[in-house]
Amino acid sequence: MQSPTPTLPRSPRRVGLIGLALATGLVGMDLRAQAQPGGLPLGAGTELTLPANPAARSSAAVVEARARAAADRILSAMRDGDANVRFAQFAPTLQRISSPALVAANMKRQPKLLSWTITSVVPAFDASTVEAELRTSAGTRKLLLVINADGKLEGYHLDASDQAAERVARDFVQAVVDGRFVAADGFLSPDLQSEIPPASLQRKWLNLQTRTGNFVRVREVLPSEQSGDMKLVMVTTEFTRLTDNLYVILDRNNAIIGVDFPTEPAAPKPAPSR
């Protein structure tokens, strides 16, 4: 009798666990909603339970080995600073909103990657998650990669728990402003990434500017509120027609778990009287 084909779990990234009540804006969040404590910790996910069948174990091992090898290739391109190779490693959904030039611009903003250790691989049917510890010129960081069945990068999340919340919010907005939507997506928690893919982030930002005018500058970034494990940061942003506030919500690890772009921007201020 032929052994049944093993079934791997689906990627944890695709499981929605958002702790915020979503209603309006980019994420459509209600600012009064409470986030789940700590959000999704880096590395959390569905555990792979291997069946007793030896053939099934072999298949899961093959998927894991492929994901590990793909992660090593992606990290090697990051270390070598090769934007063309890095772009070629993107899944088609990411390539459509990026370019080698945007990848190069983002790599220039990142500390030099010196070496890495892959600490965990969770193989899954559609996309595996790989965790790595990076040793960079700015210290040690943790990285979560989502790699599809073709070995292409679907998304990533870089741990920013050692950064100030205001710095993370500013860097996120700057990535959006620059059109580096893949990089901007990397600031979002894995949960929120499953709800707001980079293409949606791009669309929301462009739609906002049809009402506010083109982006001009970030005026200031200020902590607005902190409640338990949730931090709210206000980013005052100037556009050609008006100035308004964007709100970024972060969890205790500084992963972004909510963003509120104004759905009804403030009216333009009248010109001074002569």
N, C-alpha and C positions, 0 to 999 in steps of 0.2 A: 504493500500500500504506500503511495507516495506521500511524503511529508508535506504538511500544509505550508504555504508561503508565509514567512514571518511578517508581522505587522509592526512597524515602528510607530511611535507616537508622533503627532504633529508638533511643529516647532512651538516652544513656549511663547515666542514672540507673537504668535498669532492668537493667543488666548487673551481676551480682553479682561483686565482686572482693575480698570480705572476706579479709583476711590473717590473721584470728584463727581458731583452732579453736573452734567453738561447741558447747557441751555443756549448760550449765545456766543458770538465772537468766533475767533479762530478755533478754539476748542469748544466754544459755546458754554463756558463755565459759569456757574453761579458762585460768586465770590464768598457767599455765606456757607457754601458746602464745606464739609470737613474732609481732608484727605485721609486715606488709610495711613496709619502710623508707619513712617519709614518708606512708604511706597514699595516697590519691588527691589529688594537688595540685589546688588550686582552678583550674578551667579545663581540667583534663585531660578527654579524652573522645574519642569516635570522630570522626575527621575525615570530613567529607562529601565524597565523590568524585562530582563532577558528570559525568553522561554526556555524550557528544559531541553527542547530539541537541539542537537548539536548543529544542524544546518542553519537554524534560526540564529544561534549565537554567532556563527560564522558570518552571516549576512550583516548583522548588526556591527560586527567588528570591522567589516569592509567599509560600511558607511562611516564609521568613526575614523578609520584610517584615511579615507578620502577627505573628510572634513579637516583633519589635522594637517594633511599635506597642503590643502588649499590655504589654510590659515598661515602656514609657514611661507607660502609663496606671496601672500598679501603682505605679511610683515617684512619680508625681504625687500619688496618694492618700496615700502615705507622707509626702511633703513637706507636703501640706495638712493632715495629721492627721485625715483623715476616716475614722473607724472604720467607718461604715456602708458607704461605697463600698469600702473595703478588704475588708470581709467579703463583699460581693457579688462581689468578684473571686476569691474562693476557689473551687476545684473542689468539687463536692458531697461528696467524701470528707473534705475539711477542714471544710466547713460543719457536718457532722454532729457534730463534736466541738468546735466553737467557737461563738462568738457575737459580735455587735458589742461587747458589754461586755468580753469577754475580749480582743478586738483592741484596744480603747481602753486597757485596763490595760497591755497589752504595749507599746503605742506610747508611753505615758508613761515607760516605763523606758528608751527608746531616745534617743540624742542626736538633735537636730533635723537633719533632712535638708535641706541647702541646695541642692545641685545634683548632677548625675550625668553620667557619660559611659558609654554602652554600648560596651564594648570588643570583644565577640565574640558571635556568634550561631551556634549549631550547629543547623540545622533538622533535624527528624526526623519520622518517620511519625506517632508517637503523642504525643510531647512534646518540644519543643525546649528547649535550654538556652541561657540568655542570661547573659553575664557583664557586670557593670557596676562601675565605680569610683565610690564615693559620697564626696561631700564633705559632712561633717557638722560640727556644732558641736564635736565631740570629735576631729576629724581625718579622715583619709582611710581608708576601709574598702573591701574588695572583697566583692561579693555575687554569688552564683550563683542564678539563678532557673530553675525548671522550669515551663514553660508548655505546657498541653495544646493540642490542636487547636482547642478552642473559645475559646482565649485566656484560660483560667482558670489560676490559680496552683495547681500540684500540690505544690510544696514549694520550699524555699530553703535555702541554706547561707551564713551570714555568716562571713567570715574573722575569726578571733580570734587570729591569730599574734602580735599585739602585746599580748595579755593574759596574765596569769599563769595557769598551768594550774589552780591552786586556785580562782581567781576564776571561770574557765569552769565548773569542776565545780560550784561553789556555785550559780552562776546557772542551770545546767541543772537541778539538783535543785529549786531554788526555782520554776522554771517548771513542773515536774511537780507540785509541791505545790500551786501556785496553780490547777492545771487548765489552764494555757496550753500544751497539748500540741503545738500547731502551732509555737509559739515554741521549745519544748523540742526538737522535731525539727530545728530549724534549727541546733542545736549539733552534731548528728551529722554525720559525714562523708557525702558523697553515696553511698558504697558501703553504709554502714550504714543509711541512710535507705531504700534499696531492700529491706533485710531487715526493718527495724522501722518500719513506717508509724506515724503519730501515733495511730491507733486502737488498734494493738497496744500502744503505749506506755501509753496510758490503761488498757487492760485489765490489763496486768501490774501497774501501780501499785495499782489497786483490789483486785486479787487478793492482793497482798502485805499490804494492810491487813486483810484477813479473818483473817490469822494473827498480825499484830503489833498490831492495834488501830489507832486513828486516829493520823495524824501529829500530833506536838506541836511539835517544833522541831529544827533542826540544831544540834548541840552544838559540833562543830568540824570543820574541813576541813584535812587534813594531807597533805603529799606522802608517799607510802608507798614508792615504788620508781621508779627510772629505769634503763632498759636500752636503750642505743642511741637509737633514735628513738621509743621508747615511754615514756610517763610514766603512773604509777599513782597516783591520788589517792584517799584514804580519806575518806569523808564519814560521820561518826558522827551517827546520826539517832535521836531519841527518839520513841517511839510510846507510846500509852496503856498497853500491856501490857509493853513491853520496849524496850531500847535495842540497836541493832545497827549494823553498818557496811555502807555501800554503797560499792562500788569503781567508779571511773570511769577508763577508760583513754583516753589522748589520744595523738595522733601529734605529730610535731615542729611542726606548724602549729596545735596545740591543737584540732584537730577530734576529736570523740569517736569512737573506733573500737570501743569496747566498754563495756558497763555490766553489773555483776554485782549483782543484787538477791538477797539470801539466799533460797534455796529452802527451807531449814530454819532459820528464825530461832532465835536463842538463847532458852532458856527464861527466863521471868520470874524476877527475883530475889526471894527470900523477904523478907517484911517484917521490920524490926528487932525483936528480942526485947524485951519489956518488962522 
